[in-house]
């Protein structure tokens, strides 16, 4: 397993650029998810904050990818939000993780049990993730690898990583081939922080979506 730990935004972007991703895209999605998870009173169902965090994270990630105009596509095979980059044959799904998410120790895993739609895309390394899905010009989408954007909030930060799974144990991912550990998202500051002490240059204004 390869573990990569970029220390600066430039280093992170250097790792993401070959996948036509940007640090700011992930940062915005994490920011929106964190903000929206805090919009509930104690009277709401206990599951509401985390369900809403996931929904808004997916939604914001989708919006940022479409703004990039880098040919990212969105599909929902078996109701699983799935992002694909046809020119690179890669895919991305988003999931909450466990307490080892975003760390170099322990083994991260998806927090909740995953269904067959998720498992099918992990166990074959994404190869059949979009069978029967086509681009706008009629070309069938082929995926060679499916990456998982994992997040887990603890102690005032959201820990994040973009990792490549290879297999599942039961209904949770537990083996990874490659992990890109992203500097934690500071809830109070509303942005990623880096070990050199410099925050990202992005200032996000987060508003409720009516």
C-alpha positions as CSV (number, residue, x, y, z in Angstrom):
1,X,0.0,0.0,0.0
2,X,1.2,3.5,-0.9
3,X,0.5,6.3,1.5
4,X,1.1,9.9,0.3
5,X,1.0,12.8,2.6
6,X,1.1,16.2,0.8
7,X,2.1,19.0,3.2
8,X,1.1,22.0,1.0
9,X,-1.7,22.9,-1.3
10,X,0.7,22.8,-4.2
11,X,1.8,19.3,-3.3
12,X,-1.8,18.2,-3.0
13,X,-2.7,19.6,-6.4
14,X,0.3,18.0,-7.9
15,X,-1.1,14.6,-6.8
16,X,-4.6,15.4,-7.9
17,X,-3.9,17.1,-11.2
18,X,-3.2,13.8,-13.1
19,X,-6.7,12.8,-12.1
20,X,-8.1,16.1,-13.3
21,X,-9.1,17.0,-9.7
22,X,-8.3,20.1,-7.6
23,X,-7.8,20.6,-3.9
24,X,-10.4,23.4,-3.9
25,X,-13.0,21.0,-5.3
26,X,-12.6,18.7,-2.4
27,X,-12.3,21.5,0.1
28,X,-15.6,23.1,-1.0
29,X,-17.4,19.8,-0.8
30,X,-16.1,19.1,2.7
31,X,-16.9,22.6,3.8
32,X,-20.5,22.5,2.6
33,X,-21.1,19.0,4.1
34,X,-19.7,20.1,7.5
35,X,-21.8,23.3,7.5
36,X,-25.0,21.5,6.6
37,X,-24.6,18.8,9.2
38,X,-24.9,21.5,11.8
39,X,-28.3,22.8,10.7
40,X,-30.4,20.5,13.0
41,X,-31.8,20.9,16.5
42,X,-31.7,18.1,19.0
43,X,-35.2,17.2,18.0
44,X,-34.1,15.9,14.6
45,X,-33.6,12.2,14.0
46,X,-30.1,11.2,15.2
47,X,-29.1,10.1,11.7
48,X,-30.1,13.4,10.1
49,X,-26.7,15.3,10.5
50,X,-24.6,12.6,8.9
51,X,-27.1,11.7,6.1
52,X,-27.3,15.4,5.3
53,X,-23.5,15.8,5.4
54,X,-23.1,13.0,2.8
55,X,-25.9,14.4,0.6
56,X,-24.5,17.9,0.6
57,X,-20.9,16.7,0.2
58,X,-21.9,14.7,-2.9
59,X,-24.0,17.7,-4.2
60,X,-21.2,20.2,-3.7
61,X,-18.6,17.9,-5.2
62,X,-20.8,17.4,-8.3
63,X,-21.2,21.2,-8.7
64,X,-17.5,21.9,-8.4
65,X,-16.6,19.1,-10.9
66,X,-19.1,20.5,-13.4
67,X,-17.6,24.0,-13.1
68,X,-14.1,22.6,-13.8
69,X,-15.3,21.6,-17.3
70,X,-12.7,18.8,-17.4
71,X,-15.1,16.3,-18.9
72,X,-16.2,14.7,-15.6
73,X,-19.5,12.8,-15.9
74,X,-22.1,11.9,-13.3
75,X,-24.0,8.6,-13.2
76,X,-26.1,6.9,-10.6
77,X,-25.8,3.2,-11.2
78,X,-28.2,1.4,-8.7
79,X,-28.7,4.8,-7.1
80,X,-25.0,5.1,-6.2
81,X,-23.7,8.7,-6.9
82,X,-20.7,7.9,-9.2
83,X,-18.3,10.4,-10.9
84,X,-16.3,9.3,-13.8
85,X,-13.5,10.7,-15.9
86,X,-13.9,8.9,-19.3
87,X,-10.6,10.1,-20.8
88,X,-8.7,8.7,-17.8
89,X,-10.9,5.7,-17.1
90,X,-11.2,6.5,-13.4
91,X,-14.2,6.9,-11.1
92,X,-14.8,8.5,-7.7
93,X,-17.4,7.7,-5.0
94,X,-17.9,9.5,-1.7
95,X,-18.3,7.9,1.7
96,X,-18.0,8.5,5.4
97,X,-15.0,6.8,7.0
98,X,-13.9,5.5,10.4
99,X,-11.6,7.0,13.0
100,X,-8.5,6.0,11.0
101,X,-9.5,8.1,8.0
102,X,-6.9,10.7,7.2
103,X,-4.2,9.1,9.4
104,X,-1.0,7.2,8.6
105,X,-1.6,4.7,11.4
106,X,-4.4,2.1,11.5
107,X,-6.5,1.0,8.6
108,X,-9.3,3.2,7.4
109,X,-12.6,1.8,6.3
110,X,-16.0,3.0,5.2
111,X,-18.1,3.7,8.3
112,X,-21.3,2.2,7.2
113,X,-22.1,-1.1,5.5
114,X,-22.2,-0.8,1.7
115,X,-24.5,-2.5,-0.7
116,X,-23.8,-4.6,-3.8
117,X,-23.7,-1.5,-6.0
118,X,-20.6,-0.2,-4.0
119,X,-19.1,-3.7,-3.6
120,X,-19.3,-4.4,-7.4
121,X,-17.2,-1.4,-8.1
122,X,-14.6,-2.1,-5.4
123,X,-13.9,-5.8,-5.8
124,X,-13.2,-5.5,-9.5
125,X,-11.3,-2.2,-9.0
126,X,-14.0,-0.3,-10.9
127,X,-13.7,-2.3,-14.1
128,X,-17.4,-2.9,-14.5
129,X,-18.6,0.2,-12.6
130,X,-20.4,1.8,-15.5
131,X,-21.3,-1.2,-17.8
132,X,-24.1,0.0,-20.0
133,X,-23.4,3.7,-19.4
134,X,-22.5,5.9,-22.3
135,X,-21.0,9.4,-22.9
136,X,-23.0,12.0,-24.8
137,X,-21.3,10.9,-28.1
138,X,-22.4,7.3,-27.6
139,X,-19.1,5.8,-26.4
140,X,-19.4,3.3,-23.5
141,X,-17.7,4.4,-20.4
142,X,-14.9,2.1,-19.2
143,X,-13.4,2.5,-15.7
144,X,-10.1,0.9,-14.7
145,X,-10.0,2.2,-11.1
146,X,-12.5,3.6,-8.6
147,X,-11.3,6.0,-5.9
148,X,-13.1,6.7,-2.7
149,X,-13.2,10.1,-1.1
150,X,-13.4,9.3,2.6
151,X,-14.2,11.8,5.4
152,X,-14.6,11.6,9.2
153,X,-15.1,14.5,11.6
154,X,-13.5,14.4,15.1
155,X,-12.0,17.0,17.5
156,X,-13.0,20.0,15.5
157,X,-11.6,18.8,12.2
158,X,-12.8,16.8,9.2
159,X,-10.2,14.2,8.2
160,X,-10.1,13.4,4.5
161,X,-8.4,11.1,2.1
162,X,-8.8,10.0,-1.5
163,X,-7.9,6.4,-1.6
164,X,-8.0,3.4,-4.0
165,X,-9.6,0.3,-2.6
166,X,-8.9,-3.2,-3.7
167,X,-11.3,-5.4,-1.7
168,X,-14.0,-5.4,1.0
169,X,-14.4,-7.4,4.2
170,X,-18.1,-8.1,4.4
171,X,-19.8,-4.9,3.6
172,X,-16.9,-2.5,4.3
173,X,-13.8,-1.6,2.4
174,X,-10.7,-2.7,4.4
175,X,-7.8,-3.0,1.9
176,X,-6.3,-0.1,0.0
177,X,-3.7,0.1,-2.8
178,X,-3.1,3.8,-2.7
179,X,-4.0,6.5,-0.1
180,X,-3.7,10.3,-0.6
181,X,-4.1,11.8,2.9
182,X,-5.4,15.3,2.6
183,X,-4.5,17.9,5.3
184,X,-7.4,18.1,7.8
185,X,-10.2,20.5,7.3
186,X,-10.4,22.9,10.2
187,X,-14.1,23.5,11.1
188,X,-13.5,26.9,12.8
189,X,-11.4,28.3,10.0
190,X,-13.5,26.7,7.3
191,X,-10.6,25.4,5.2
192,X,-7.8,22.9,4.8
193,X,-4.7,23.6,6.9
194,X,-1.2,22.6,6.1
195,X,1.8,21.6,8.2
196,X,3.7,24.8,7.2
197,X,0.9,26.7,9.0
198,X,-0.5,28.3,5.9
199,X,-4.2,27.8,5.2
200,X,-5.5,27.6,1.7
201,X,-6.1,30.8,-0.3
202,X,-9.8,30.0,-0.7
203,X,-12.5,31.7,1.3
204,X,-15.8,29.9,1.0
205,X,-19.1,31.5,1.7
206,X,-21.5,28.7,2.7
207,X,-25.2,29.3,2.4
208,X,-28.2,27.1,3.0
209,X,-29.7,25.6,-0.1
210,X,-33.4,26.3,-0.1
